[in-house]
């Protein structure tokens, strides 16, 4: 069996183990959806700071394109809740010379949530900035300037990561990452992860311990609220055809939030489900990016 065949067999096995029929393809990462008070300001921010490309999604709605996925925007009248209390912690971009990038951002007046902070190893840093509606964005040393990750919080990192793997056909880094017996010694980190196209989704155990880890500035996070309606509203994955995915998820007992419909604003055919920890997930019918751009 070829390596590609072996990998496909692993995906099929995971899906069958989840109690559903195998799908023709694994999911692709499609978009992050933000609730914003001023779309023009948000588009200017992401295009200036991160080089995201302003576009008209479906030819009708203002949006941003970054690498292989979109940032979709929904205008809201009042500032959306942005406190770090949901299952989506932040979205993240890579950096190269992050120390100098920090100074550049300061000169541009970008608001910081967490200043430049060193990690282990030389020239290895991270920082958090606030988007126009206080959505949290990480920049960390990655050797590139691309949209790189979505960071999730979870009650149980393995159960949460397995939900995405089993329902989206995505391979996990590991099925069972042991929770450290001493979370203080582990710096409060219990994590699993999976990659979807070029986006790494990292699942951290929620920082509910005391003393709290140094990377968490807020009070211990005891419980999480749903992401819907918040600054970072949801994340979305795509398939070429979503009817089989909808039936498989429904059969597997996934909580369906909205059935298949076509959104009048974006022209997207999709349905919504709720992932663990109240994370809203949209399943979109679309060809993969960039391969699908030139397909008939």
Secondary structure as a PSIPRED ss2 file (coil, helix, strand):
# PSIPRED VFORMAT (PSIPRED V4.0)

   1 X C   1.000  0.000  0.000
   2 X C   1.000  0.000  0.000
   3 X H   0.000  1.000  0.000
   4 X H   0.000  1.000  0.000
   5 X H   0.000  1.000  0.000
   6 X H   0.000  1.000  0.000
   7 X H   0.000  1.000  0.000
   8 X H   0.000  1.000  0.000
   9 X H   0.000  1.000  0.000
  10 X H   0.000  1.000  0.000
  11 X H   0.000  1.000  0.000
  12 X H   0.000  1.000  0.000
  13 X H   0.000  1.000  0.000
  14 X H   0.000  1.000  0.000
  15 X H   0.000  1.000  0.000
  16 X H   0.000  1.000  0.000
  17 X H   0.000  1.000  0.000
  18 X C   1.000  0.000  0.000
  19 X C   1.000  0.000  0.000
  20 X C   1.000  0.000  0.000
  21 X C   1.000  0.000  0.000
  22 X C   1.000  0.000  0.000
  23 X C   1.000  0.000  0.000
  24 X C   1.000  0.000  0.000
  25 X C   1.000  0.000  0.000
  26 X C   1.000  0.000  0.000
  27 X C   1.000  0.000  0.000
  28 X E   0.000  0.000  1.000
  29 X E   0.000  0.000  1.000
  30 X E   0.000  0.000  1.000
  31 X E   0.000  0.000  1.000
  32 X E   0.000  0.000  1.000
  33 X E   0.000  0.000  1.000
  34 X E   0.000  0.000  1.000
  35 X E   0.000  0.000  1.000
  36 X E   0.000  0.000  1.000
  37 X C   1.000  0.000  0.000
  38 X C   1.000  0.000  0.000
  39 X H   0.000  1.000  0.000
  40 X H   0.000  1.000  0.000
  41 X H   0.000  1.000  0.000
  42 X H   0.000  1.000  0.000
  43 X H   0.000  1.000  0.000
  44 X H   0.000  1.000  0.000
  45 X H   0.000  1.000  0.000
  46 X H   0.000  1.000  0.000
  47 X H   0.000  1.000  0.000
  48 X H   0.000  1.000  0.000
  49 X H   0.000  1.000  0.000
  50 X H   0.000  1.000  0.000
  51 X C   1.000  0.000  0.000
  52 X C   1.000  0.000  0.000
  53 X E   0.000  0.000  1.000
  54 X E   0.000  0.000  1.000
  55 X E   0.000  0.000  1.000
  56 X E   0.000  0.000  1.000
  57 X E   0.000  0.000  1.000
  58 X C   1.000  0.000  0.000
  59 X C   1.000  0.000  0.000
  60 X C   1.000  0.000  0.000
  61 X E   0.000  0.000  1.000
  62 X E   0.000  0.000  1.000
  63 X E   0.000  0.000  1.000
  64 X E   0.000  0.000  1.000
  65 X E   0.000  0.000  1.000
  66 X E   0.000  0.000  1.000
  67 X C   1.000  0.000  0.000
  68 X C   1.000  0.000  0.000
  69 X E   0.000  0.000  1.000
  70 X E   0.000  0.000  1.000
  71 X E   0.000  0.000  1.000
  72 X E   0.000  0.000  1.000
  73 X E   0.000  0.000  1.000
  74 X E   0.000  0.000  1.000
  75 X E   0.000  0.000  1.000
  76 X C   1.000  0.000  0.000
  77 X C   1.000  0.000  0.000
  78 X C   1.000  0.000  0.000
  79 X C   1.000  0.000  0.000
  80 X C   1.000  0.000  0.000
  81 X E   0.000  0.000  1.000
  82 X C   1.000  0.000  0.000
  83 X C   1.000  0.000  0.000
  84 X C   1.000  0.000  0.000
  85 X C   1.000  0.000  0.000
  86 X E   0.000  0.000  1.000
  87 X C   1.000  0.000  0.000
  88 X E   0.000  0.000  1.000
  89 X E   0.000  0.000  1.000
  90 X E   0.000  0.000  1.000
  91 X E   0.000  0.000  1.000
  92 X E   0.000  0.000  1.000
  93 X E   0.000  0.000  1.000
  94 X E   0.000  0.000  1.000
  95 X E   0.000  0.000  1.000
  96 X C   1.000  0.000  0.000
  97 X C   1.000  0.000  0.000
  98 X H   0.000  1.000  0.000
  99 X H   0.000  1.000  0.000
 100 X H   0.000  1.000  0.000
 101 X H   0.000  1.000  0.000
 102 X H   0.000  1.000  0.000
 103 X H   0.000  1.000  0.000
 104 X H   0.000  1.000  0.000
 105 X H   0.000  1.000  0.000
 106 X H   0.000  1.000  0.000
 107 X H   0.000  1.000  0.000
 108 X C   1.000  0.000  0.000
 109 X C   1.000  0.000  0.000
 110 X C   1.000  0.000  0.000
 111 X C   1.000  0.000  0.000
 112 X E   0.000  0.000  1.000
 113 X E   0.000  0.000  1.000
 114 X E   0.000  0.000  1.000
 115 X E   0.000  0.000  1.000
 116 X E   0.000  0.000  1.000
 117 X E   0.000  0.000  1.000
 118 X E   0.000  0.000  1.000
 119 X C   1.000  0.000  0.000
 120 X C   1.000  0.000  0.000
 121 X C   1.000  0.000  0.000
 122 X C   1.000  0.000  0.000
 123 X C   1.000  0.000  0.000
 124 X C   1.000  0.000  0.000
 125 X E   0.000  0.000  1.000
 126 X E   0.000  0.000  1.000
 127 X E   0.000  0.000  1.000
 128 X E   0.000  0.000  1.000
 129 X E   0.000  0.000  1.000
 130 X E   0.000  0.000  1.000
 131 X C   1.000  0.000  0.000
 132 X C   1.000  0.000  0.000
 133 X C   1.000  0.000  0.000
 134 X C   1.000  0.000  0.000
 135 X C   1.000  0.000  0.000
 136 X E   0.000  0.000  1.000
 137 X E   0.000  0.000  1.000
 138 X E   0.000  0.000  1.000
 139 X E   0.000  0.000  1.000
 140 X E   0.000  0.000  1.000
 141 X E   0.000  0.000  1.000
 142 X C   1.000  0.000  0.000
 143 X C   1.000  0.000  0.000
 144 X C   1.000  0.000  0.000
 145 X C   1.000  0.000  0.000
 146 X C   1.000  0.000  0.000
 147 X E   0.000  0.000  1.000
 148 X E   0.000  0.000  1.000
 149 X E   0.000  0.000  1.000
 150 X E   0.000  0.000  1.000
 151 X E   0.000  0.000  1.000
 152 X E   0.000  0.000  1.000
 153 X E   0.000  0.000  1.000
 154 X E   0.000  0.000  1.000
 155 X C   1.000  0.000  0.000
 156 X C   1.000  0.000  0.000
 157 X H   0.000  1.000  0.000
 158 X H   0.000  1.000  0.000
 159 X H   0.000  1.000  0.000
 160 X H   0.000  1.000  0.000
 161 X H   0.000  1.000  0.000
 162 X H   0.000  1.000  0.000
 163 X H   0.000  1.000  0.000
 164 X H   0.000  1.000  0.000
 165 X H   0.000  1.000  0.000
 166 X H   0.000  1.000  0.000
 167 X H   0.000  1.000  0.000
 168 X H   0.000  1.000  0.000
 169 X C   1.000  0.000  0.000
 170 X C   1.000  0.000  0.000
 171 X C   1.000  0.000  0.000
 172 X E   0.000  0.000  1.000
 173 X C   1.000  0.000  0.000
 174 X C   1.000  0.000  0.000
 175 X C   1.000  0.000  0.000
 176 X C   1.000  0.000  0.000
 177 X C   1.000  0.000  0.000
 178 X C   1.000  0.000  0.000
 179 X C   1.000  0.000  0.000
 180 X C   1.000  0.000  0.000
 181 X C   1.000  0.000  0.000
 182 X C   1.000  0.000  0.000
 183 X C   1.000  0.000  0.000
 184 X C   1.000  0.000  0.000
 185 X C   1.000  0.000  0.000
 186 X C   1.000  0.000  0.000
 187 X C   1.000  0.000  0.000
 188 X C   1.000  0.000  0.000
 189 X C   1.000  0.000  0.000
 190 X C   1.000  0.000  0.000
 191 X E   0.000  0.000  1.000
 192 X E   0.000  0.000  1.000
 193 X E   0.000  0.000  1.000
 194 X E   0.000  0.000  1.000
 195 X E   0.000  0.000  1.000
 196 X E   0.000  0.000  1.000
 197 X C   1.000  0.000  0.000
 198 X C   1.000  0.000  0.000
 199 X E   0.000  0.000  1.000
 200 X E   0.000  0.000  1.000
 201 X E   0.000  0.000  1.000
 202 X E   0.000  0.000  1.000
 203 X E   0.000  0.000  1.000
 204 X E   0.000  0.000  1.000
 205 X E   0.000  0.000  1.000
 206 X C   1.000  0.000  0.000
 207 X C   1.000  0.000  0.000
 208 X C   1.000  0.000  0.000
 209 X C   1.000  0.000  0.000
 210 X C   1.000  0.000  0.000
 211 X C   1.000  0.000  0.000
 212 X C   1.000  0.000  0.000
 213 X C   1.000  0.000  0.000
 214 X C   1.000  0.000  0.000
 215 X C   1.000  0.000  0.000
 216 X C   1.000  0.000  0.000
 217 X C   1.000  0.000  0.000
 218 X C   1.000  0.000  0.000
 219 X C   1.000  0.000  0.000
 220 X C   1.000  0.000  0.000
 221 X C   1.000  0.000  0.000
 222 X C   1.000  0.000  0.000
 223 X C   1.000  0.000  0.000
 224 X C   1.000  0.000  0.000
 225 X E   0.000  0.000  1.000
 226 X C   1.000  0.000  0.000
 227 X C   1.000  0.000  0.000
 228 X C   1.000  0.000  0.000
 229 X C   1.000  0.000  0.000
 230 X E   0.000  0.000  1.000
 231 X C   1.000  0.000  0.000
 232 X E   0.000  0.000  1.000
 233 X E   0.000  0.000  1.000
 234 X E   0.000  0.000  1.000
 235 X E   0.000  0.000  1.000
 236 X E   0.000  0.000  1.000
 237 X E   0.000  0.000  1.000
 238 X E   0.000  0.000  1.000
 239 X E   0.000  0.000  1.000
 240 X C   1.000  0.000  0.000
 241 X C   1.000  0.000  0.000
 242 X C   1.000  0.000  0.000
 243 X H   0.000  1.000  0.000
 244 X H   0.000  1.000  0.000
 245 X H   0.000  1.000  0.000
 246 X H   0.000  1.000  0.000
 247 X H   0.000  1.000  0.000
 248 X H   0.000  1.000  0.000
 249 X H   0.000  1.000  0.000
 250 X H   0.000  1.000  0.000
 251 X H   0.000  1.000  0.000
 252 X C   1.000  0.000  0.000
 253 X C   1.000  0.000  0.000
 254 X C   1.000  0.000  0.000
 255 X E   0.000  0.000  1.000
 256 X E   0.000  0.000  1.000
 257 X E   0.000  0.000  1.000
 258 X E   0.000  0.000  1.000
 259 X E   0.000  0.000  1.000
 260 X E   0.000  0.000  1.000
 261 X E   0.000  0.000  1.000
 262 X E   0.000  0.000  1.000
 263 X C   1.000  0.000  0.000
 264 X C   1.000  0.000  0.000
 265 X C   1.000  0.000  0.000
 266 X C   1.000  0.000  0.000
 267 X C   1.000  0.000  0.000
 268 X C   1.000  0.000  0.000
 269 X E   0.000  0.000  1.000
 270 X E   0.000  0.000  1.000
 271 X E   0.000  0.000  1.000
 272 X E   0.000  0.000  1.000
 273 X E   0.000  0.000  1.000
 274 X E   0.000  0.000  1.000
 275 X E   0.000  0.000  1.000
 276 X H   0.000  1.000  0.000
 277 X H   0.000  1.000  0.000
 278 X H   0.000  1.000  0.000
 279 X E   0.000  0.000  1.000
 280 X E   0.000  0.000  1.000
 281 X E   0.000  0.000  1.000
 282 X E   0.000  0.000  1.000
 283 X E   0.000  0.000  1.000
 284 X E   0.000  0.000  1.000
 285 X E   0.000  0.000  1.000
 286 X C   1.000  0.000  0.000
 287 X C   1.000  0.000  0.000
 288 X C   1.000  0.000  0.000
 289 X C   1.000  0.000  0.000
 290 X C   1.000  0.000  0.000
 291 X H   0.000  1.000  0.000
 292 X H   0.000  1.000  0.000
 293 X H   0.000  1.000  0.000
 294 X H   0.000  1.000  0.000
 295 X C   1.000  0.000  0.000
 296 X C   1.000  0.000  0.000
